[in-house]
Amino acid sequence: MKSVLQKNKECYLCGTTWNLELHHVFNKFNKDKSDKYGLTVWLCPNHHRGGFSPHHNRRLDLNLKEIAQEKWESQFGTREEFLAEFGRS
């Protein structure tokens, strides 16, 4: 599924279109669900793997998860259904 979090293929954080990498907002055990519901964003290498990436910056990671959860709840179901699907809020 195409991302429901952004329309254009550009870094979600800085807007560059150079050498983008797909970031699954809910990773590990929920990576397939991120794909299924379009809870992904494009990130440049600096924002995907650098020091200010969701993998290394807990605040940014939680912010993206919050945005994704709100989008999921507005398009797919209730908070309770989200919790059942992803296991946590």
C-alpha positions as CSV (number, residue, x, y, z in Angstrom):
1,M,0.0,0.0,0.0
2,K,1.1,3.5,-0.7
3,S,2.0,5.7,2.3
4,V,-1.0,7.3,3.9
5,L,1.4,9.7,5.8
6,Q,2.8,11.5,2.8
7,K,1.9,12.2,-0.8
8,N,5.2,12.9,-2.4
9,K,8.3,10.7,-2.5
10,E,10.6,13.0,-0.6
11,C,12.3,12.9,2.8
12,Y,9.6,13.3,5.4
13,L,11.9,15.5,7.5
14,C,13.9,17.7,5.1
15,G,12.2,17.3,1.7
16,T,15.1,16.1,-0.3
17,T,14.4,13.6,-3.1
18,W,18.0,12.2,-3.1
19,N,18.7,8.5,-2.4
20,L,15.5,7.9,-0.3
21,E,14.9,4.9,1.9
22,L,11.5,3.6,3.1
23,H,11.0,3.8,6.8
24,H,8.4,1.5,8.5
25,V,7.0,3.5,11.4
26,F,6.1,0.4,13.2
27,N,9.0,-2.0,12.7
28,K,10.1,-5.3,14.0
29,F,7.1,-7.5,14.5
30,N,4.7,-4.9,13.0
31,K,6.7,-4.1,9.8
32,D,4.2,-6.0,7.6
33,K,1.4,-4.1,9.2
34,S,3.1,-0.8,8.4
35,D,3.2,-2.0,4.8
36,K,-0.4,-3.2,4.9
37,Y,-1.8,0.1,6.2
38,G,0.7,2.5,4.5
39,L,2.3,3.6,7.7
40,T,5.6,4.3,6.1
41,V,7.6,7.5,5.3
42,W,10.4,8.2,2.9
43,L,13.6,9.4,4.6
44,C,17.0,10.4,3.2
45,P,20.0,8.4,4.5
46,N,20.9,11.1,7.1
47,H,17.4,11.0,8.6
48,H,17.0,7.2,8.3
49,R,20.4,6.0,9.6
50,G,22.1,9.1,11.0
51,G,22.0,10.4,14.6
52,F,18.7,12.3,14.1
53,S,16.8,9.2,12.8
54,P,13.9,7.4,14.3
55,H,16.3,4.5,14.9
56,H,18.5,6.6,17.1
57,N,16.2,9.4,18.4
58,R,13.4,8.1,20.7
59,R,11.5,11.4,20.6
60,L,11.3,11.4,16.8
61,D,10.4,7.7,16.8
62,L,7.5,8.3,19.2
63,N,6.4,11.4,17.2
64,L,6.2,9.4,14.0
65,K,4.3,6.6,15.8
66,E,1.8,9.1,17.2
67,I,1.2,10.7,13.8
68,A,0.8,7.2,12.3
69,Q,-1.6,6.0,15.0
70,E,-3.8,9.1,14.6
71,K,-3.9,8.6,10.8
72,W,-4.7,4.9,11.3
73,E,-7.6,5.8,13.7
74,S,-9.0,8.3,11.3
75,Q,-8.9,5.9,8.3
76,F,-9.1,2.4,9.6
77,G,-10.7,2.0,13.0
78,T,-10.9,2.8,16.7
79,R,-8.2,3.1,19.3
80,E,-9.2,-0.2,20.7
81,E,-8.9,-1.8,17.2
82,F,-5.5,-0.2,16.9
83,L,-4.4,-1.7,20.2
84,A,-5.7,-5.1,19.1
85,E,-3.8,-4.8,15.7
86,F,-0.5,-3.4,16.9
87,G,-0.4,-4.4,20.5
88,R,0.3,-1.0,22.0
89,S,-0.6,2.7,21.7
